[in-house]
Amino acid sequence: MQNKKHTPDSGRRAFLRNLGIFGAAGALASCGIKTGDDDHSNTRGTGEMTMRHNPNTGDEVSVLGYGCMRLSTMGMRDGSQNDTIDQEAVNASVDAALEGGVNYFDTSPAYCKGNSEAAMGEALSRHPRDSYFIATKLSNFSPETWSAEASKAMFEASLKNLRTDYVDYLLLHAIGMGGMEAYENRYVKNGMLDFLKEQRAKGTIRNLGFSYHGDVEVFDHLLEMMDRGEVHWDFAQIQLNYIDWHHAKEVNPRNTNAEYLYNELHRRGIPVVIMEPLLGGRLASVSKPIQAKMKTRRPDDSVASWAFRYAGTPEGVLTVLSGMTYMEHLRDNLATYSPLDPVNADEDAFLQRTAVEILENDTGRVPTASTACPAPTEWIFPAFSHTITSASTRTMCHATPPTRTMPRHAALSSTATTLPCPRCARPTAVWPAEHVCRTARRLSTYPLNSIKSTFILKNSARERYKLKR
């Protein structure tokens, strides 16, 4: 892999080293760090992509990573129900990303109904192999693939579909989902962890790591394995954003606060890959009062750029993944990270207040949904169609079973149907709950079943902020 020009991180990163990722503004000020907005000028989009160094292999990795879970489809081009990947659009996006300095591409055998790897293989193979890094996964969503034979076949298929004879970054996919039993059955008892370690020794895998969702016991177990010398993790992928840093469990009780995950990885020197920097797109569609505050501070920056800058600031973050389905999202992210202007102490404090404000002001209603009923809902999915994907997930009224709805510009799948909302009578494209994708379920923010639970949530966020102050 050729070494691309490394843009050194700002000296502000030094003050984060002994504080984990972010400290309170007062603590930072005591270290001699400026806390006003005038401690840096806005360099957004004025230089080259910021690169991060992987100490394990010497890779120079772009701080912006290209997520390949939601690729452009033909239906997005013509408004049809055709969910075939639009290879021409994918090729164009990959070309623009590489031209802008992006060199990390994250895919999986499970993405895009199993077609993401092949699409990315076609797009990337048009470029020199040493100009990009491929990350893919040994996915775990179907127990039918958990046997040693099926697992090895999956790995070989990934190499074939990606048109390569080695993978730069290979992840155990979503460890924690299903707890320790699922982890043991998927990766240990079938001998696959040993197999992957052997492939790393042969050079077929250059970096071996894992992505984490769910049961933190599994996360801790994998790190303890490294502590005992049983395995070396070259990197790990976690969910991190300015809400999940302190409030992940308030968003979803199954989640773990990013502060804990990051600190456990960072103190062991494990490079960190960030997913969900926008919390499913939610942090790109904040309320108008919050948008106004952001624009007052940085008039030229997008709302989404605040979340991306936050996710890219911590020391030890290797890359921040973004599913850039549309070219305008790619352009905005390139501007944000070319070069990255890390958040300063004052901005960190502002974003921590913003996180609390977002949680306090969520009243349990469908957000920004002109095509959905404003009645309270049992499940709320973040509306992210205009930020990272055309498949915005929303729900109908409280009186109906949990459903998934699409915005007007998205193509409908064969399982969708149109039903009148029982409260507002608006025609709404819906999916039965059993057809809601795993990603949509995972992105659910609050299971708000009563006014009481809303009150508890809001007060929990408020009390956390008081304690931090």
N, C-alpha and C positions, 0 to 999 in steps of 0.2 A: 504494500500500500504506500503510495507516494505521500510524503509529508507536505500537507498544505500549510500555507503561512499561518502561524499561530498569532492571534491577537491577544496579548496579555490581558488578564482581567484587571479591573481597576484596583488601586491600592486599598479601596474600601473593603475588599474581601478579607483583608488581614484581621480586621476587628471582629469578624464573625468566627474566626478559627476556634477560639476557646469558649464561644457562647453557643455552640451548636450551629444553628442556621441564622436565627434572628434573636435579638435581645430587645428588651424594652428600650424606648427612646432615651429614658433617663440614664440607663446603664451605658448605652452607647455614647451618650454625651460625656459621661464621666471618663470615657477612654480618649477624649479629645476629638471625637468625630463630630463634624458639623451636622446639625439636625434640620437646617433649613433647606429650602429648595434651591438655594443659590450655591450649593457646594459643587455643582457640576452643570455644564451646559448640555443641552439636548443634542446628542450626536446621532440621533435616529436615522438610519439608512445612509449615513455619509461615508461609510468605509467598507471593509471586508468582514465577512462572517467571523464571529468569535469562535475560536476552536478550543477544545478541551483535550488534555493529554491523558491517555490511558496508561497508567504506570505498569500494567501487566504486559502489554504488547508494544507500547510506544506509539499506538495509533493516535493521530490527531483527528478528533471527531468534532463535527459541527455541533454547536450547542443546540441548533434546531434539527430535530429528527423528523423524518417523513413517516407518519403513521399510515399503514395500508389496510386498515380495517374497513374503510368506506371509500371505495374508488368510484369514479364517475361511471354512470351506466348509460346505455342508449336511451332509456326512458327519460333520463334527465335532459337529454338533447332534444327529444321530440314530444315529450309529455305523455308518452305511452306507458304501458305496464311492463315494458321490456327491461328486465333487470340484468341483461347481458352487459358485461363490462365494456365500456367505450374505450377500446385500446388506443385509438388515436388521441383521445383526450388525456389518457394516462401517460402516453409517450410524451406529449407536449408538456405536461406538468412535471414529469421526471426530468426532462431536458432543462426546463426553467429552474428547477430546484438545484440541479447540479451546477448550472451556470451561476446560480446565486451563492454557491458555496456549501450547499447541503450535501452530506456524503453518508448519512446514516439512514437506512430504510428498514422499517420494522414491519414484518408480515407474519403470517401464520397459516398452517394448513386449514384452519377453521374459518378464516376470514372470507367474506364475499362468497358464501356458500361453497367454499373450497376452491375458489378460482383466483384468489389474490396472488398466490405465489407464482402461478403461471403468467399472469398479467405483468407482474413485476419482473419476472425473468425475461419476458420479451422486451420490456421497456429498458431494463438496465443492461442487458447483453449487447445493446447497440453502442455501449460505451466501454472504454478500457476497464478491465476487472479491477485494476488497482486504483480506480478513481472513486470507488464507493465501498461501503461496508453493508453487508446484508445481515439482518437479525431475523431469525425465525424461531419457531417453537416446537417442542414436542407436546402437542396439545392433549388435553385430558378430558374433553367434554363428553366423549362417547366411550363407555366402558368396553364396547366391542373392540376398541383399538388398544386395550391395555395389555394384551399378551405380548411377550417378547417378540414373537414373529410379526405381529401386526405393528408393533411400535417401530421395529427396525425397518419395516416396509414404509412406514410413514416418513422416517428420516431419509431413506433413499429416494422416496418420491419428492421430498422437498429439494434435494440436490438436483434432481432431474428437472423439476418445474422451474427452479431458479436458474437453470443452465449454468451450473457451477460445480466444481469438484470440492469445494470447501465452504463452510459457513463461518462468517466472522464472529457472530454472536448468537449462541444457541441458548434458549431459555426453557427450563421446566415451566410449563404454562400454568399460571394461576394457582400456585400452591396455596393451600389454605381452604380452598373450596372443597367441602366434604370432610374437612378435618384431617387428623392424623391417619385414620384408616384409609381414606382415599389416597393420600400421599404415599403411604406404604405400598398399597396395591398397585398404584400407577407407576411408581418410579423405583421402588426398592425390591420388593419381593420377586418381581419379574426380571431383575438384573439390569434394568435399563440405566440406572444411575452409573453403575460400573461400566456399562457399554459406552455411555457418553464420555466418561472420563478416559476410556481407552481411545475414543475417537479424537479427543483433545490431544492426547499424547502423540497420536499419529499426524496431527495437523489438519484433520478433516474439520474439526471444530477449533477455532482460535481462542474463543472466550466462552466459558460456560457459566451460566447464571440462572436466575429464576425471576418470575414475576409473581407478585403476591396479591391475593384477595382473600378476605374471609377470616379464618381462624388464626389468631396471632400465635397460638401454640406451635403451629407448623413453622411459621416464620422464625420464632425463637429456636426451634429445634434445628433448623438448617444452619443458623449461625453458631449454635453450640457444636454442631458437627465440625465446623471450621475451626472453632476454638480448640477442639480435641485433635485437630490435624487429620481428620478423616476425609476431608474434601477441601479444596480451595475454590471459593466463589470469585470469579473474575469481575462480576458486576451483578447488580440486582435492580429490578424495576418495581417502583412503588407509585402509589397515587399521592400527589402533593399539589396543593394549591392554597391560597390564603384563607379559605374556609376550613379545609381539612387539616390544616396545621394544628389547630387547637380544638376544632369542633366536628371532627369526622364522625364520632359516635352520636352526636346530636343529629347529623344528617341521616345516618344509618347505623343502628346499634351493632351491626355486624362489622363495621369498619373499625380501623385503628388509627388514632391520631398520627398524622404524618410526622409530627415532632419526634415521637418515639421511634418510628421506623427509620427516619433519616439518621437520627443520632446513633442508633445501634449499628447501622451500616458504616457511617462515617468514622466512628471511633475504631472500627476494624480496618479502615482504609479501603473499603469496597466501593468502587465507582457506582454512582446511582443514576439510573435512567428514570425519567419522570413521565408518568402517564396522567391523563385527566387534568392537565393544568387549568382547563376551563371548567372543570366539574361538569362534564357533559354539555358544555356550551353555556351553562348558566351564568358564568362570569363574563360572558360577552354580551349579555342582555340584562344588565342590572337596571335598577329603577332610574328614572330621569333625574331625581335629585342627586343620586350618586354619580351618574354620568356628568352632571354639571360640575361637581366637585373635582372629578378627574380632569375635565377639560380646563378648569381654572388653573390647575397645577401644571398640566402638560397639554396645551391646546392642540398640538400637532399629532398627538398620539391617539390611537384607537382605544376603546374601552378594553378590548381583548389584550392589548399589549401590556396593560398593567399586570394581568395574570401571568403572561408569558415572562415578563421581566422578573416577577417574583419567583417563579419556578426555576429560572435560570441562574438566580443569584447565589444560592448556597455553594460553598466550597465543596468540591467532590462530585457535583452534578456533572455527568458526562454529556448527556443530551436530554432535551425536552421534546417529547413526541407531540405531533399535531396532525390530526387527520384532515389534510387540506384538499377537500373534495373540489373546491372551486379555486380558480386561479387567483381571484382577488384575495383569498385567505393566504395563499402562498406569498403573494407580494407583500401583504401587511406583515406577515411573520418575518420575511427576509429583512424588511426595514427595521423591525424590532431588534433583530439579532445581528445587524451589520453596522456597527458592532453592538453588543449588548451593553446597555447602561444599567448596571446593577441598582436595585432599589437601595436608597440610603435610609438612615435611621428614622428620619421624619416620615418618609414614604411608607416604611414598614409599620410604624405606629398608625398611620392613616389607614392602611389596608387591614390592620387588625380591628380598628374601629368599624371599618366598612363591613367586615365579615359579621360582626355582631349586628350591625344595622340590617344586613340582608336577612339574617335569621330572625330578628325581632319583627321585621315588617312582612314576613311571609305569613299571610293570613289563612293559608289552607285553601286557596282558590287557584284555579288554573291560570298560569301567567300568560299574558300577552296573546290571548287566543280569541281573535275575532270570529273564528269558525268553531269555537267550542263554547259550551255553556259556562257562565261565570259562577254557577252554583258550587258550594263546597264539594270536594271530592275525597274519596277514600285514599286514592293513590295519586300523587302528583309526579309527573316525569318532567325534567327540565326541557324547555323548548329550545332546541339548538339547531333548527333547520337552517337558519340564516347565518350560522357561524361555521359549522364544520360538516354538516350533512344535510341532505334533503329529507331524511327520514326522521322528522321531529316526532317525539313520542309524547302524547298527551292523553288525558283521560276524560271520560264523559262525566255525567253527573253522579252525585253520591247515590242516587236511587238505582243506578245500573251496576252490573258486575264490572270489575276492573277491565278496561279495554284499552286498545292502542289506536290512536287516530293520527292521520297524516295531514299536513298542510296542503294547500291547493296545488302547489307546484310539484308535489312528489308523485311518483308513479305508484299505483296501487297494485298489490300482489293478488294472486288468484284467490287467496283466502279472505280477502277483504270484502266487506259488504257495506251498503249504505243504509243507515237506520235513522229514524227521527229521534232526537233526544227527548226522553219522557218528560223533561221539565221545560225546555225552551223550544222544542219541536224543530230545531235546526237539523237539516240533513247532515249526517256526520259519517265519514268512512271509518269503519271500526274493524278490529280484529278480536275474535274471542280470546279470553285470557290465556288459553292453552297455546295460542299461536304467537304470543308476545315473545320476542327473542330474548335470550339470556342477557344480552347487553342492556336491553330496555329494563329488565327486572333489576339488574344491578344498579342502574342509574337512578332508580327511584329515590326521591329525596326524603319525603316524610310520609309514613303511614299514619295519617291524621284521622283517627276514628272518632274523635270527639273534641268539643271545645276545650275540655280539660287537658287533653294531650297537647293541644296548641299552646295553652297557657303555660304548661310545664316547660315546653320547648323554649318559648320566648323568655321565660324567667331564668332558665338554665343559662342561656346565652348571655343574658344581662348580668347575672351574678358572676359568670366567668370574667366578663370584662371589668367589673368592679374589683375583683381580686387582682387582676393584672395591673390595674392602676395603682 
